[in-house]
Amino acid sequence: MPIDESRAAQAIRQLLESFDVDADGPELRDTPARVASFWQERLAGYGVDLDRELRALPGELTPVPVILERIPFVSTCEHHLASFEGFATVGYLPSEGCTVGLSKLARVVQTFAARLQVQERMTQQIFDALRDYLQPQAWGVRLVAEHTCMAHRGVKTPGVPVTTQLLGGAWKAEAPSCFR
């Protein structure tokens, strides 16, 4: 989803002016364009085609549990446009012929993180993508993140991690230790 960087830069300029600062000063003159470019990159997840990303590897692979732990991510709270960041644990037990490359699991996390989000929805989106694209026997998603909207405003409680988790298939009854 490419953003209209010109319109975004104009909006940032107006925002700066609403703060009663000199948007034409040497310190801020290039800020609107830099911020627009930043948001273009920050919201790149809207343009990712998961059909292309989550294709099974060729060849015969024995279905074994695949779990990636501590995948770093940074996302943006849709309520305050403030960042939240943390780590994801993502895993699955492939069905026959449905194993994907390891980097693809990290890519799914990064895709949904690079959108305006809430952590609960992001967890559900990753969970649904694993289920829908990989059709695994078992799968799980765990996100642990700290939210600047909670740390810097309102209750001002920095350093408080938020955990969300979903388990599917056989792991609902008996999850691997990283999901316990």
Disulfide bonds with the S-S distance in Angstrom:
none
